[in-house]
Amino acid sequence: MSATIKQCALALLLVGSSGVAYASTQGTAGATSSGSVNINASVPARVRISNLSDVNLSNVDPMVDALNAQSVCVWSNTSTRGYNVTASGSGAGNAFTLSSGALPVVPYSVEWAASAGQSTGTGLATGVALTGLVSTATSADCSSGPANSASLVVKIASPELQAMPASTNYTGSLTLLVAPE
């Protein structure tokens, strides 16, 4: 089989498998020669969460629910700018709990809102994705466009605060996993 026939067979195979064939053109010998190439580019779906701050609920009044609401940046490059968020805590079974040595753990709740500046949102359950969210962020770090695009709310209920011994530090961590939709 000649090289030309092999090239034609390969071209037909490519056209048949993709429906569209893009091919470079080669120049001919002469005083000048011109050729062209097609350029294709694509990116996979990506998301990013940023502008997170540590939550500090120190010296709060145990008679009132403690609340920390912060605006964060969530960016998505999907055509709908869609994303979902899944939270997990550092407690047993990824529970939303704080601990202090052998003392009983203190539970907290986590809420999420798909807009900045909110002090309430949809309650999150550990390991369960909150879906159908849409970001207003136009850059991956919110450096242009809106400064933030979502709200994270952490609460400790008053009865839980009342059960904590005075001057005892409790710690834990919260992990937020965002994925494109």
C-alpha positions in Angstrom: 0.0 0.0 0.0 1.5 3.3 -1.0 2.1 6.2 1.5 -0.6 8.3 -0.3 -3.2 5.6 0.0 -2.3 5.1 3.7 -2.7 8.8 4.4 -6.1 8.9 2.6 -7.2 5.8 4.6 -6.1 7.5 7.8 -7.9 10.7 6.9 -11.1 8.8 6.1 -10.8 7.0 9.4 -10.4 10.3 11.3 -13.3 11.8 9.5 -15.5 8.8 10.1 -14.7 8.6 13.8 -15.0 12.3 14.8 -17.4 13.6 12.2 -15.1 16.6 11.5 -11.6 16.5 10.1 -9.1 19.2 10.7 -5.9 19.0 8.8 -2.9 21.2 8.3 -2.1 22.3 4.8 1.4 22.1 3.4 3.1 24.7 1.3 4.6 24.1 -2.1 8.1 24.9 -3.2 8.5 28.3 -4.7 9.8 31.9 -4.0 7.4 31.8 -1.0 5.5 29.0 0.6 2.5 29.1 2.8 0.9 26.5 5.0 -1.7 26.5 7.8 -2.5 24.6 10.9 -5.7 24.3 12.9 -5.6 25.2 16.5 -7.9 23.5 19.0 -8.0 24.1 22.7 -10.2 23.0 25.6 -10.2 22.9 29.4 -11.7 20.4 31.8 -14.4 21.5 34.4 -12.7 23.1 37.4 -13.7 24.8 40.6 -11.9 26.6 43.4 -12.8 27.7 46.9 -10.8 30.5 48.5 -11.0 33.4 50.9 -11.6 31.1 53.8 -10.8 32.3 57.4 -10.5 30.3 60.6 -13.5 30.4 62.8 -12.9 31.8 66.3 -15.8 31.5 68.8 -13.9 32.5 71.9 -15.5 34.1 75.0 -19.0 33.9 73.6 -22.0 34.3 75.8 -23.3 30.8 76.5 -26.8 32.1 76.8 -27.0 32.9 73.1 -26.2 30.8 70.1 -22.7 31.5 68.8 -22.4 32.2 65.1 -19.6 32.9 62.6 -20.7 33.8 59.1 -18.0 34.5 56.5 -18.1 35.4 52.8 -16.0 33.1 50.7 -15.1 32.8 47.0 -16.3 29.8 45.0 -15.5 29.8 41.3 -16.6 27.3 38.6 -15.8 27.3 34.9 -18.7 25.1 33.8 -21.1 26.7 31.3 -23.7 27.2 34.1 -21.0 28.1 36.7 -22.5 25.3 38.7 -21.0 23.5 41.7 -21.8 21.5 44.7 -20.3 21.5 48.2 -19.7 18.7 50.7 -18.6 19.3 54.3 -16.9 17.0 56.7 -15.8 17.6 60.3 -12.9 16.2 62.3 -15.1 14.3 64.7 -15.8 10.6 64.7 -17.3 9.6 61.4 -16.5 13.1 60.1 -19.0 14.6 62.5 -19.2 18.4 63.0 -17.8 18.3 66.6 -15.1 20.1 68.6 -13.1 18.3 71.2 -11.0 19.1 74.3 -9.1 16.0 75.6 -11.3 13.6 77.5 -14.2 16.0 77.8 -17.5 15.3 75.9 -17.4 16.7 72.3 -19.3 19.8 71.4 -21.4 19.6 68.2 -21.8 22.5 65.8 -23.8 23.0 62.7 -22.7 24.2 59.2 -24.8 26.1 56.7 -24.1 27.2 53.1 -25.5 30.1 51.0 -24.7 30.6 47.3 -24.4 34.3 47.8 -22.0 36.4 49.9 -23.0 38.3 53.0 -25.5 35.8 54.4 -25.9 34.8 58.1 -28.1 31.8 57.4 -28.1 29.2 54.7 -29.0 25.6 53.9 -27.9 23.2 56.6 -25.2 20.7 55.5 -25.0 17.1 56.6 -21.6 15.6 56.9 -20.5 13.8 53.7 -23.7 14.8 51.8 -23.3 17.1 48.8 -25.5 20.2 48.5 -26.1 20.4 44.8 -27.5 22.8 42.3 -25.4 25.8 43.4 -24.4 28.6 41.0 -21.4 30.9 41.4 -21.3 34.6 40.5 -17.5 34.6 40.6 -15.8 35.6 37.3 -12.3 34.9 38.3 -10.8 31.9 40.1 -9.7 33.9 43.2 -12.5 36.6 43.1 -9.8 39.2 42.3 -12.0 40.7 39.7 -15.8 40.8 39.6 -17.5 40.0 42.9 -15.1 39.9 45.9 -16.9 36.8 47.2 -19.7 34.5 45.9 -20.9 32.4 48.8 -21.3 32.3 52.6 -20.2 29.7 55.1 -22.0 29.8 58.5 -20.9 27.9 61.6 -23.1 27.8 64.6 -22.9 26.4 68.1 -26.3 26.2 69.9 -26.7 27.8 73.3 -27.3 24.5 75.2 -24.0 23.1 73.8 -22.2 26.3 74.9 -23.7 26.0 78.4 -22.3 22.4 78.7 -18.8 23.6 78.0 -16.5 24.2 81.1 -15.3 27.8 81.4 -11.8 28.7 80.1 -11.5 25.4 78.2 -10.4 25.4 74.6 -12.2 23.2 72.1 -10.8 22.6 68.6 -11.7 20.9 65.4 -11.6 21.3 61.7 -14.1 21.6 58.9 -13.2 20.5 55.4 -15.2 21.9 52.4 -15.0 20.0 49.1 -16.4 21.7 46.1 -17.0 20.0 42.8 -18.1 21.3 39.4 -21.6 20.6 38.1 
